[in-house]
Amino acid sequence: MCYTFLVMKIDLKKDFETNKIKNKKINKEFVVHKLKHNQERYGSFVKWVLFGIVMGAICGVLGFAFHTAISFVTTQRILHPVLLAGLPVGALLIAGLYHIMDYDHDGGTNMVLLSIQADEDIPLRMAPLIFISTILSHLFGASVGREGAALQLGGSIGNAMGKLFRFSETNKKTMIMTGMSGVFAALFGTPIAAAVFPLEVVSVGIMHYAALVPCVVSSILARRIAELLGAPAPFYDLGVIPKLSLRSTLLVMLLAVCCGFLSMFFCICLHQGEHLFSQKLPNKYGKALLLGTAILLLTIHTGDQTYNGAGTDYIIACVEGRERPLGYLVKILFTVLSLSAGYKGGEIVPSFFIGASFGCLFGNLAGFSPALCAGIGMGAVFCGVTNCPISSLLICCELFGFDGAPFFLIATSFSYMISGYYGLYTSQKIVYSKFKSNYIDKKTQ
């Protein structure tokens, strides 16, 4: 019995020693794994901060140059209205330019979104093409914006940088979003919204948080560089913001619902208009000449340049409580004709124009702060056409101040749901339903 007990004791000791060695080995492997994981994680953090700085510097200078060029040609057009006579010619020039550069099938911002979703390649020539064509568009008075061009510029440069440093497809997508944030912030002056917008616009219902750090760094730095070089950040004074009461809340809800439907109408007009004109006028040069002439005749009929270009002066007038009856409908017509003719620049600033015009009209009719309603209209229509409620809220706060944040929050959330599955960008995906917590993964209409 004593012998058996002794043998058992020896065996237990051996097992204990064996397990101790195994545990040491497991612990060592665990520590090595953790160290390697943390090294990769912090290394990735440093890498994206550095590339965010590089992209921010490039995008800041490029955004300032773009802003300066557009401001210059816009001033020349206002001082010399005879330039409007070139509206038919400008569309022809842009069509010819894209043909010479072998880029007849320009996907625009849709191509940038597809590059993030489905590994589509963005040719570097997109950058100079959109730069030059947007300047020509503003020189001759087409009803287009600038921010769509900014997204294409930034995306093209980000894609080129990803190729240069031989990034994986996943990391190249992050570089594209980083470039989009940088140029958008430098040009438009809303760095917080610019950092979030590329993460939100690609796939509605989810956010690409992996790109957050480089997008934030690029956005902040690009805006700071553009500001130091002389590009001003827009800010609209809405005056005294009313208190949040039952009446004001109900009015804002009603305005937001109307803006949601208006954004749907704008998207339908854009897509159906472009489809109709392409079908009826298959020759792009004939289409450019005919639609360019139509824009010129409409401009002559209106008697001024209110609906030409981005329309920033009119947005300011709406914030001051002055608007033209049905001005938002006229702007939709001008924008549809301009984009269908082949002019470049984007639809975002026209959406601001439309929202400000309708919001001011609503405020005047309801007897409720036309200035605030103009700001709410801008944010609500922008949200409806982009399906980006967080970015829309941030843009409103940066453009108008944070005092009106509760009103902007109500407006963007209501407009987001009411606008359904319509959007400016046909390649944008609605990943999760707006009405149920369901995965749907469908493209916008």
N, C-alpha and C positions, 0 to 999 in steps of 0.2 A: 504493500500500500504506500509506503514511504517512497519506494522507487517510482511508482506511478506518479505520485505527486511531484517528484523532482523532475521527471520527464515533461510533465505538463507545464511546470514552471519555466523550463528551458525553452519549450516551444512558444509559450506566450511571450517570452523575452525576445525570441527571434522575430515573431510576428510584429511586435512593437517596434523593433529596430527597422524591419522592412517597411512598415507603414510610415515610420518617421522619415525614411529616405524618400519614399514616394511623395509624401506631403511636401518635403523640401523641394523636390523636383517640380511638383505641381505649382507650388507657390512661386518658384523661380520663373516658370513658364508664364504664370499669370502676371507677374511683375513685368517681365519682358514684353508681353503682349500689351499691357497697359502703357508702358513707356513708348512703344512703337506707335500705338494708337494716338496718344497725346502728341507725339512728335509730328505725326501726319496732320493732325487737327490744327495745331498751332502753326505748323509750316504752311498749311493752306490759308490760315488767317492772315499771316504775314504776306503771302503771295498776293492775295486778293486786295489787301490794303495797298500794296505797291502798284498793282495794275490799276486799281481805282484812281490812284494819284496820277499815273501816266495818262490814263484816259481822260481824267478830269482836266489835266493841263491842255491836252490836244483839243478836247471838245470846247473848253472855255475860249480858246483863241479862235477856233472855227466858228463857234456860236456868235462871238463878237463880230467877226468878219461878215457873217451872214446877216446879222442885225444891221450893221452899218450899211451894207449894200442895199438891203431892202428899204431902209429908211431914206437913203439917198434917192433911189428911183421913185419912191412914193412921193417925196417932196417935189421932184422934177415933174411928175405927172400932174400934181395939183397946181404947180406954178405954170405949167405949159399944157393946158387941156387938149391941145392939138395932138398930143401923143395918143389920145383915145382913138384917133382915127386909125391907129395901127392895130386895133383889136383883131381884125381878120388876118393881118400879116403876122402878128405874134404867134397865133395858133399854128400857122403854117411853118414858121421858123422852128418851133418846138417839135413839131412832127418830123420835120426834116432832120433836126439834130439827133433825135432818137434813132432815126433810120440810118444815118451816117455812122453812129456808134453801135449799130447792129443790136439795138435794144427796142425793137418795135413792140414786143409783147411785155411792156413794163407792168410789173405786178404792184408797184407802189408799196404802200405800207402793208398790204396783204402779203407781199413777198417777205417782208421782214418778220411778220408773225409766223409765216410758214417755216422760215429758217429756224425758228425756235421750237416749233411743234414737230416738224417732220424732216429736219436736217436739209432743207432746201438751201442751196448756195446763193449768197448775195454777191453779185459781181461788183468789183470795186468801182467800175465806171458809173455805178448808180450815184455815187457821191457827187462827182462834178456835174453830171447830167441834171440831178434834182436841184443842185445849187444854181446853175445857170438858168434852167427853165423856170424856177420859181421867181428869180429876179426879173426875167422877161415878163412873166405873168403880172407882176406888180407894176412893172414899168408901163404896160399898156392898159392896165385897169381891169384885169380879170377878177372876178369875185372868188378869191381863194384865200387861204390862210398861210401860216408858216410852220405850224407845229407838226403837221404831217410830213413836211419836208425835213424837219428837224429829226424826227424818228427815223426817216430813211437815211439821212446823213450819218447819224450816230450808229445805226445798225450796220451800215456798210463799212464804216471804219472799224467797229468792233469785230466784225467778221474778218476783215483783213488782218487785224492784229492777232486774232486767234490762229489764222493760217500762218502768219509770220513766226509765231512762237510754237507752232505745231501742237496746239492744244487738242485734246480729245473733243469729240462732238459735244459732249456735255459741257465742258469748260468753254468751248467756243460760244455756246448759247449764252452763257453767263457774260462773256465779253460783249456780245451783241446787246444785251440788256443794259450793260454798263455804259456803252456808247449812247444808247437811246436816252438814258437818264441825263448824261452829261450835256448833250446838245440841247435837249428840251429845257433843262434848267438854265443854261446860259442864254438861250434865246427868249424864253418866256418869263424868267425871273421868279419861278416858284419852285425852289429846290426841294422842299419837302414832298410836294405832290409829284415832282419829277422823279424822285427816288423810288416812289411806290408804283407809279403808273405802269412802267414796263413789267413789273411783277404781277400786276393785276389784269392787264389788258389781254394777255395772250390766251389765258384759259379762265373763263368766268366761273367763279365758285371755288377756286383754289388760288393760292399765292406761291410764287417761286421764291421762297424765303432764302434759298441757298445763295441767291444773287444779291441779297439785301445789303451786305457790307460793301462790296465794290460799287453798287449803285448809289449808296449814300455818300461814299467818299467822292465818287466822280461828280455827283450832282452838286454837292456843297462846294467843292473846289472849282468846278467849271463856272458856277454862278459867281463865285468870288472873283475869279480871274476876269470874267466878262464885265463885272461891275467896276473893277479897278481900271479896266481899259476904257470904260465910258459907256457901257450899255446899261441904261436905267432899268430898275425893277418897277413894273406898273403897280399902282395902288389906287383904288377907287374909294373915295370917302362917301359913305352912305349916310352921313349925318347922324342924327340921334336915332339909335335903334329902339324901336318900341318894346315894351315889356311883353313877356310871354304870358298871354292871357288865353282864355277859352276862345274868344273871338279871333284873336290873331292866329292862334293855332289852327282853327278851322279854316281860315282864309288861306294860310300857307299850305295846308293839306289840299285844298281845292286847286290852288295854283299849281302845286306839284303834279297833281293828277292831270291837269290840262297840259302841262309841259311834257309829261310822259307820252300822251297821245300826239302832241306836236312833234316830238322826237321821232315817233314811229312814222308820222306823215313825211318828215324830212328824209328819213332813210328810204322809204318807199319811192319818193320822188327821185332821189338820186339814182337808185339802182334801176328803176324802171325807165327813167329818162335816158340813162347811158345805154341801156339795152335797146330801147326803141330807136335812138339815133344811130346806133351802130348797125342795127338791122335795116333801117330805111336808107342810111347813107354809108354803105360799106367802104367807099373810098375815103380814107382818113383825111386826105388833103381837101377833098370837096366838103367833107363834114366840118373841118376846121375853118374853112373859108365861109361857109354858110352860117354856122353858129357864131363865129366871131363877128360877122356882120349883124346878126340878130342882137347880140349884146350891145353893139355900137348903137343900133337904132333905139333900143330900150333906154340906153344912157341919154341919148338926145331927148327922148320923150320925158324922162324924169327931170331933165334940166340941170342936174348937177352930178357930183361924183359920190353921192351918199352910198350907193350900192356897189361901187367899184372898189377893188382892193379888199383889204381886211375889214375896213369899216370901223376902225378904232375910235374915230371922232364921234361916230354915231352912238357907239356904246357909252361913251362919256356923256353924251347928251341924254341918253336914257337914264343913266344913273342920276343925272340932274333933274329928272322928271319930265324931260321933253322927248316925245316920240312922234313918229308919223303913223297915222292909222293904217293898219295892214302892212306896215313896213316889213314885218317878218315874212310875209308871203312873197313880197317882191324880192327879198333877199334869197329866199329859196329858189325862185325862178332864175335869178342871176347866177347863183351857184351851180345849179343843175346844168345850165347852158355852158358855163365856163369850164366845168370839169368834163362835160361831154365833148366839148370842142378840143380837148387835149391840154388845157392849161393845167399847171401843176402848183402844188402848195398845200393842199389838204383842206379838210372840211371843219376843223376844230374851231377856228376863229369865226367862220360863218355861223357855227352853231351857237357861239357866244352872242353874236349879233342877234340871231333869231330869238334866243332866250331873253336877252335884255329888252328887246323891242316888245315882245309879248308880255313880259313881266311888268314893264312900265305901264303898258296899256291896261293890264289887269289892276294894277295899283291905283291908277287914275279912276277907273270905273268903280272900284270897290271902296275908294276913299281910304286906302291903307298904304302909307309910305311907298310911293312909286319907286324911290331909290332902292329901298330894301327889296321890293318885288323884282326890280330889274336884276339885282344881284342874285336873288333866289332863282329867277328864270334862267340866268346864265348857267348856274350850277346844275339845275334840274335837267335842262335840255342836254348839257354836256354829259351828264350821267346817263340819260336815256339813249344817246347815240353811241356811247362807248361802253356801256354796261360796267362802269367802274365807280361804284358808290364811294369807296374810301378815298380814291384820288380826287373825285369831285368835291367831297367835303373839304379836303385839304386845300384844293385850289381856291375854293370860296374863302376859307379862313386866311389864306395868304394874300389874296387880292383885296379882300374887304375888311379884314381884321377878325379877331376871335369873338368879339362881342355878339355877333349874330350867329354863332355856332349852333345854338339850339334850332334856330329856323332852318339853317343849311342842312342840318342832320335830318330833320323831318322831310325836307324837300327832296334830298337825294335818295332817301330810303323809299319814299312813295314813288318817285319817278322810276327808280330801278325796277320795281315790281310791275308797275303799270305798262312800261315800255315793252314788255314781253321779250321775245327772242329776236328782235330787230337790232341792227347795228350798222355802223359805218363800214366795218371791215368784215367782208364775207368769209374770210379765213379764220376769224375769231371763233373759238369754241366755247359753247356753254357746257361746262363739265357737269355742274349740278343744277338741277331745276331751280327756278326762282320761286316756285310755288310749293314745292315739297322737298324734303331732304332725300331726293332721289338722284342717282347717277344717270345722266341722259347722254352726255357727250355728243351734242349736235352743233352744227355750225349756225351762225346767225343768218337771218333772212335779209 
